[in-house]
Each structure stands twice: as C-alpha cells, then as structure tokens.
Amino acid sequence: MKQELITWLTPHLQALPAEAKALCLNLYESEEEGEFDAQLVACAAYDREDPDWACEDIYPTGEELFGFSSEDWEAALDLMLETMSEAIADGILPDAIEYVAVGFVDGDLEEVFCRE
C-alpha cells in the first residue's frame, strides 16, 4: 500500500503552497464496511497542544480521496500511521514541511513526523 499512497500523495505534495508547514492525513470511514478514505490537508502552522490546528487548512485534496481497506477503524489508523511513516522515511516530504499527523476527523491526531 505504501507505493499506492506515495503515487496519490506526490502530485498533491508538489502542488502545496509555499507557506505550507504542516500536513494532516484525515481519515474517514466509508459507507461500506471495511473501507476507509484519507484526505490530505496542508496548514501554514501547527500546534501540538491544539488538535484543531488542522482545521485551518490552506490546501485540501477535497473530494480527491485515497481509498483503502482494513478490518476496523483501529486497524485502519494503525495501517495509515505505519504506511505514512514508511513513505516519509522514503523522503517524500518537501523540505518546508515541519510536521505531519494522521487521525480520524472526529478523533485525536497522532504525530508521525516532526522536524524539530
């Protein structure tokens, strides 16, 4: 799944505004059981103490979502945390990105990357 995620992310990462400093991969449960979607948003700032930082996006992928399957929401979160970590380790992030989080839109965000 890592390569599929990288293929989906690459054009979005190339289109980020220059002021983008943080990314959040928002996860959603699809209407079909065992199906999930991810949406990328970029923000000009982030706050590790305020989980609502990702609501101030300057670049969303909108309705262009990355679909994937998993047995339940917990496994989906774990899968995306691992896959995004592996993709970042492969060097996909633009130099300006300082922070990356993953989480369900109605839940907590989990830090995947911090340049500090």
C-alpha positions as CSV (number, residue, x, y, z in Angstrom):
1,M,0.0,0.0,0.0
2,K,2.9,2.3,0.5
3,Q,3.6,2.8,-3.2
4,E,-0.1,3.5,-3.9
5,L,-0.1,6.1,-1.1
6,I,3.0,7.7,-2.5
7,T,1.6,7.8,-6.0
8,W,-1.6,9.5,-4.7
9,L,0.4,12.0,-2.5
10,T,3.1,13.0,-4.9
11,P,1.0,15.4,-7.1
12,H,-0.5,17.0,-4.0
13,L,2.9,17.5,-2.3
14,Q,4.1,19.1,-5.5
15,A,1.1,21.5,-5.5
16,L,1.5,22.7,-1.9
17,P,1.6,26.4,-1.4
18,A,5.0,27.8,-0.3
19,E,3.7,28.7,3.2
20,A,2.7,25.1,4.0
21,K,4.5,23.9,7.1
22,A,2.3,21.0,8.4
23,L,0.3,18.2,6.9
24,C,-2.6,16.1,8.3
25,L,-3.9,13.0,6.8
26,N,-7.6,13.0,7.8
27,L,-9.2,9.5,7.8
28,Y,-12.8,8.8,7.2
29,E,-14.9,5.6,7.5
30,S,-16.6,4.9,4.1
31,E,-20.2,3.8,3.9
32,E,-19.1,0.2,3.0
33,E,-17.8,-1.8,5.9
34,G,-14.1,-2.3,6.0
35,E,-13.5,0.6,3.6
36,F,-11.8,3.9,4.6
37,D,-10.7,7.1,2.9
38,A,-7.9,9.6,3.5
39,Q,-7.8,13.3,2.7
40,L,-4.6,15.4,2.8
41,V,-4.7,18.9,4.2
42,A,-1.8,21.3,4.5
43,C,-1.6,24.1,7.0
44,A,0.6,27.2,7.4
45,A,1.1,26.3,11.1
46,Y,0.6,23.6,13.7
47,D,0.2,23.4,17.4
48,R,1.0,20.1,19.1
49,E,-1.2,21.2,22.1
50,D,-4.2,22.1,20.0
51,P,-5.7,19.3,17.9
52,D,-7.8,21.8,15.9
53,W,-4.7,23.2,14.1
54,A,-5.6,21.0,11.1
55,C,-8.9,22.8,10.7
56,E,-7.0,25.9,9.4
57,D,-6.0,24.3,6.1
58,I,-4.6,26.2,3.1
59,Y,-4.6,23.2,0.8
60,P,-7.1,20.4,0.9
61,T,-7.3,17.5,-1.5
62,G,-11.1,18.0,-1.2
63,E,-13.1,15.2,-2.7
64,E,-10.0,13.5,-4.2
65,L,-9.5,10.8,-1.6
66,F,-7.2,7.9,-1.1
67,G,-9.3,4.7,-0.5
68,F,-8.1,1.7,1.3
69,S,-9.4,-1.4,3.2
70,S,-8.9,-2.5,6.7
71,E,-10.8,-4.7,9.2
72,D,-11.9,-1.9,11.5
73,W,-11.1,1.8,12.3
74,E,-8.3,0.9,14.8
75,A,-6.5,-1.3,12.3
76,A,-7.1,1.4,9.6
77,L,-5.4,4.1,11.8
78,D,-2.5,1.8,12.6
79,L,-2.1,0.9,8.9
80,M,-2.1,4.5,7.8
81,L,0.3,5.6,10.6
82,E,2.7,2.8,9.6
83,T,2.3,3.5,5.8
84,M,2.7,7.2,6.2
85,S,5.8,6.8,8.4
86,E,7.4,4.5,5.8
87,A,6.6,7.0,3.0
88,I,8.1,9.8,4.9
89,A,11.2,7.6,5.6
90,D,11.5,7.2,1.8
91,G,11.9,11.0,1.5
92,I,8.6,12.2,0.0
93,L,8.2,15.3,2.1
94,P,9.0,18.7,0.8
95,D,11.8,20.5,2.8
96,A,9.4,23.1,4.1
97,I,7.2,20.6,5.9
98,E,7.9,20.5,9.6
99,Y,5.1,18.4,11.0
100,V,2.8,15.5,9.9
101,A,-0.1,14.0,11.7
102,V,-2.7,11.3,11.0
103,G,-6.1,10.7,12.5
104,F,-9.8,10.3,12.1
105,V,-11.6,13.6,11.6
106,D,-13.6,13.1,14.7
107,G,-10.8,11.8,16.8
108,D,-7.3,12.6,18.1
109,L,-4.4,13.3,15.8
110,E,-1.2,11.2,16.1
111,E,2.1,12.7,15.3
112,V,4.0,10.9,12.5
113,F,6.8,13.3,11.8
114,C,8.3,16.4,13.5
115,R,11.4,18.2,12.1
116,E,12.3,19.8,15.5
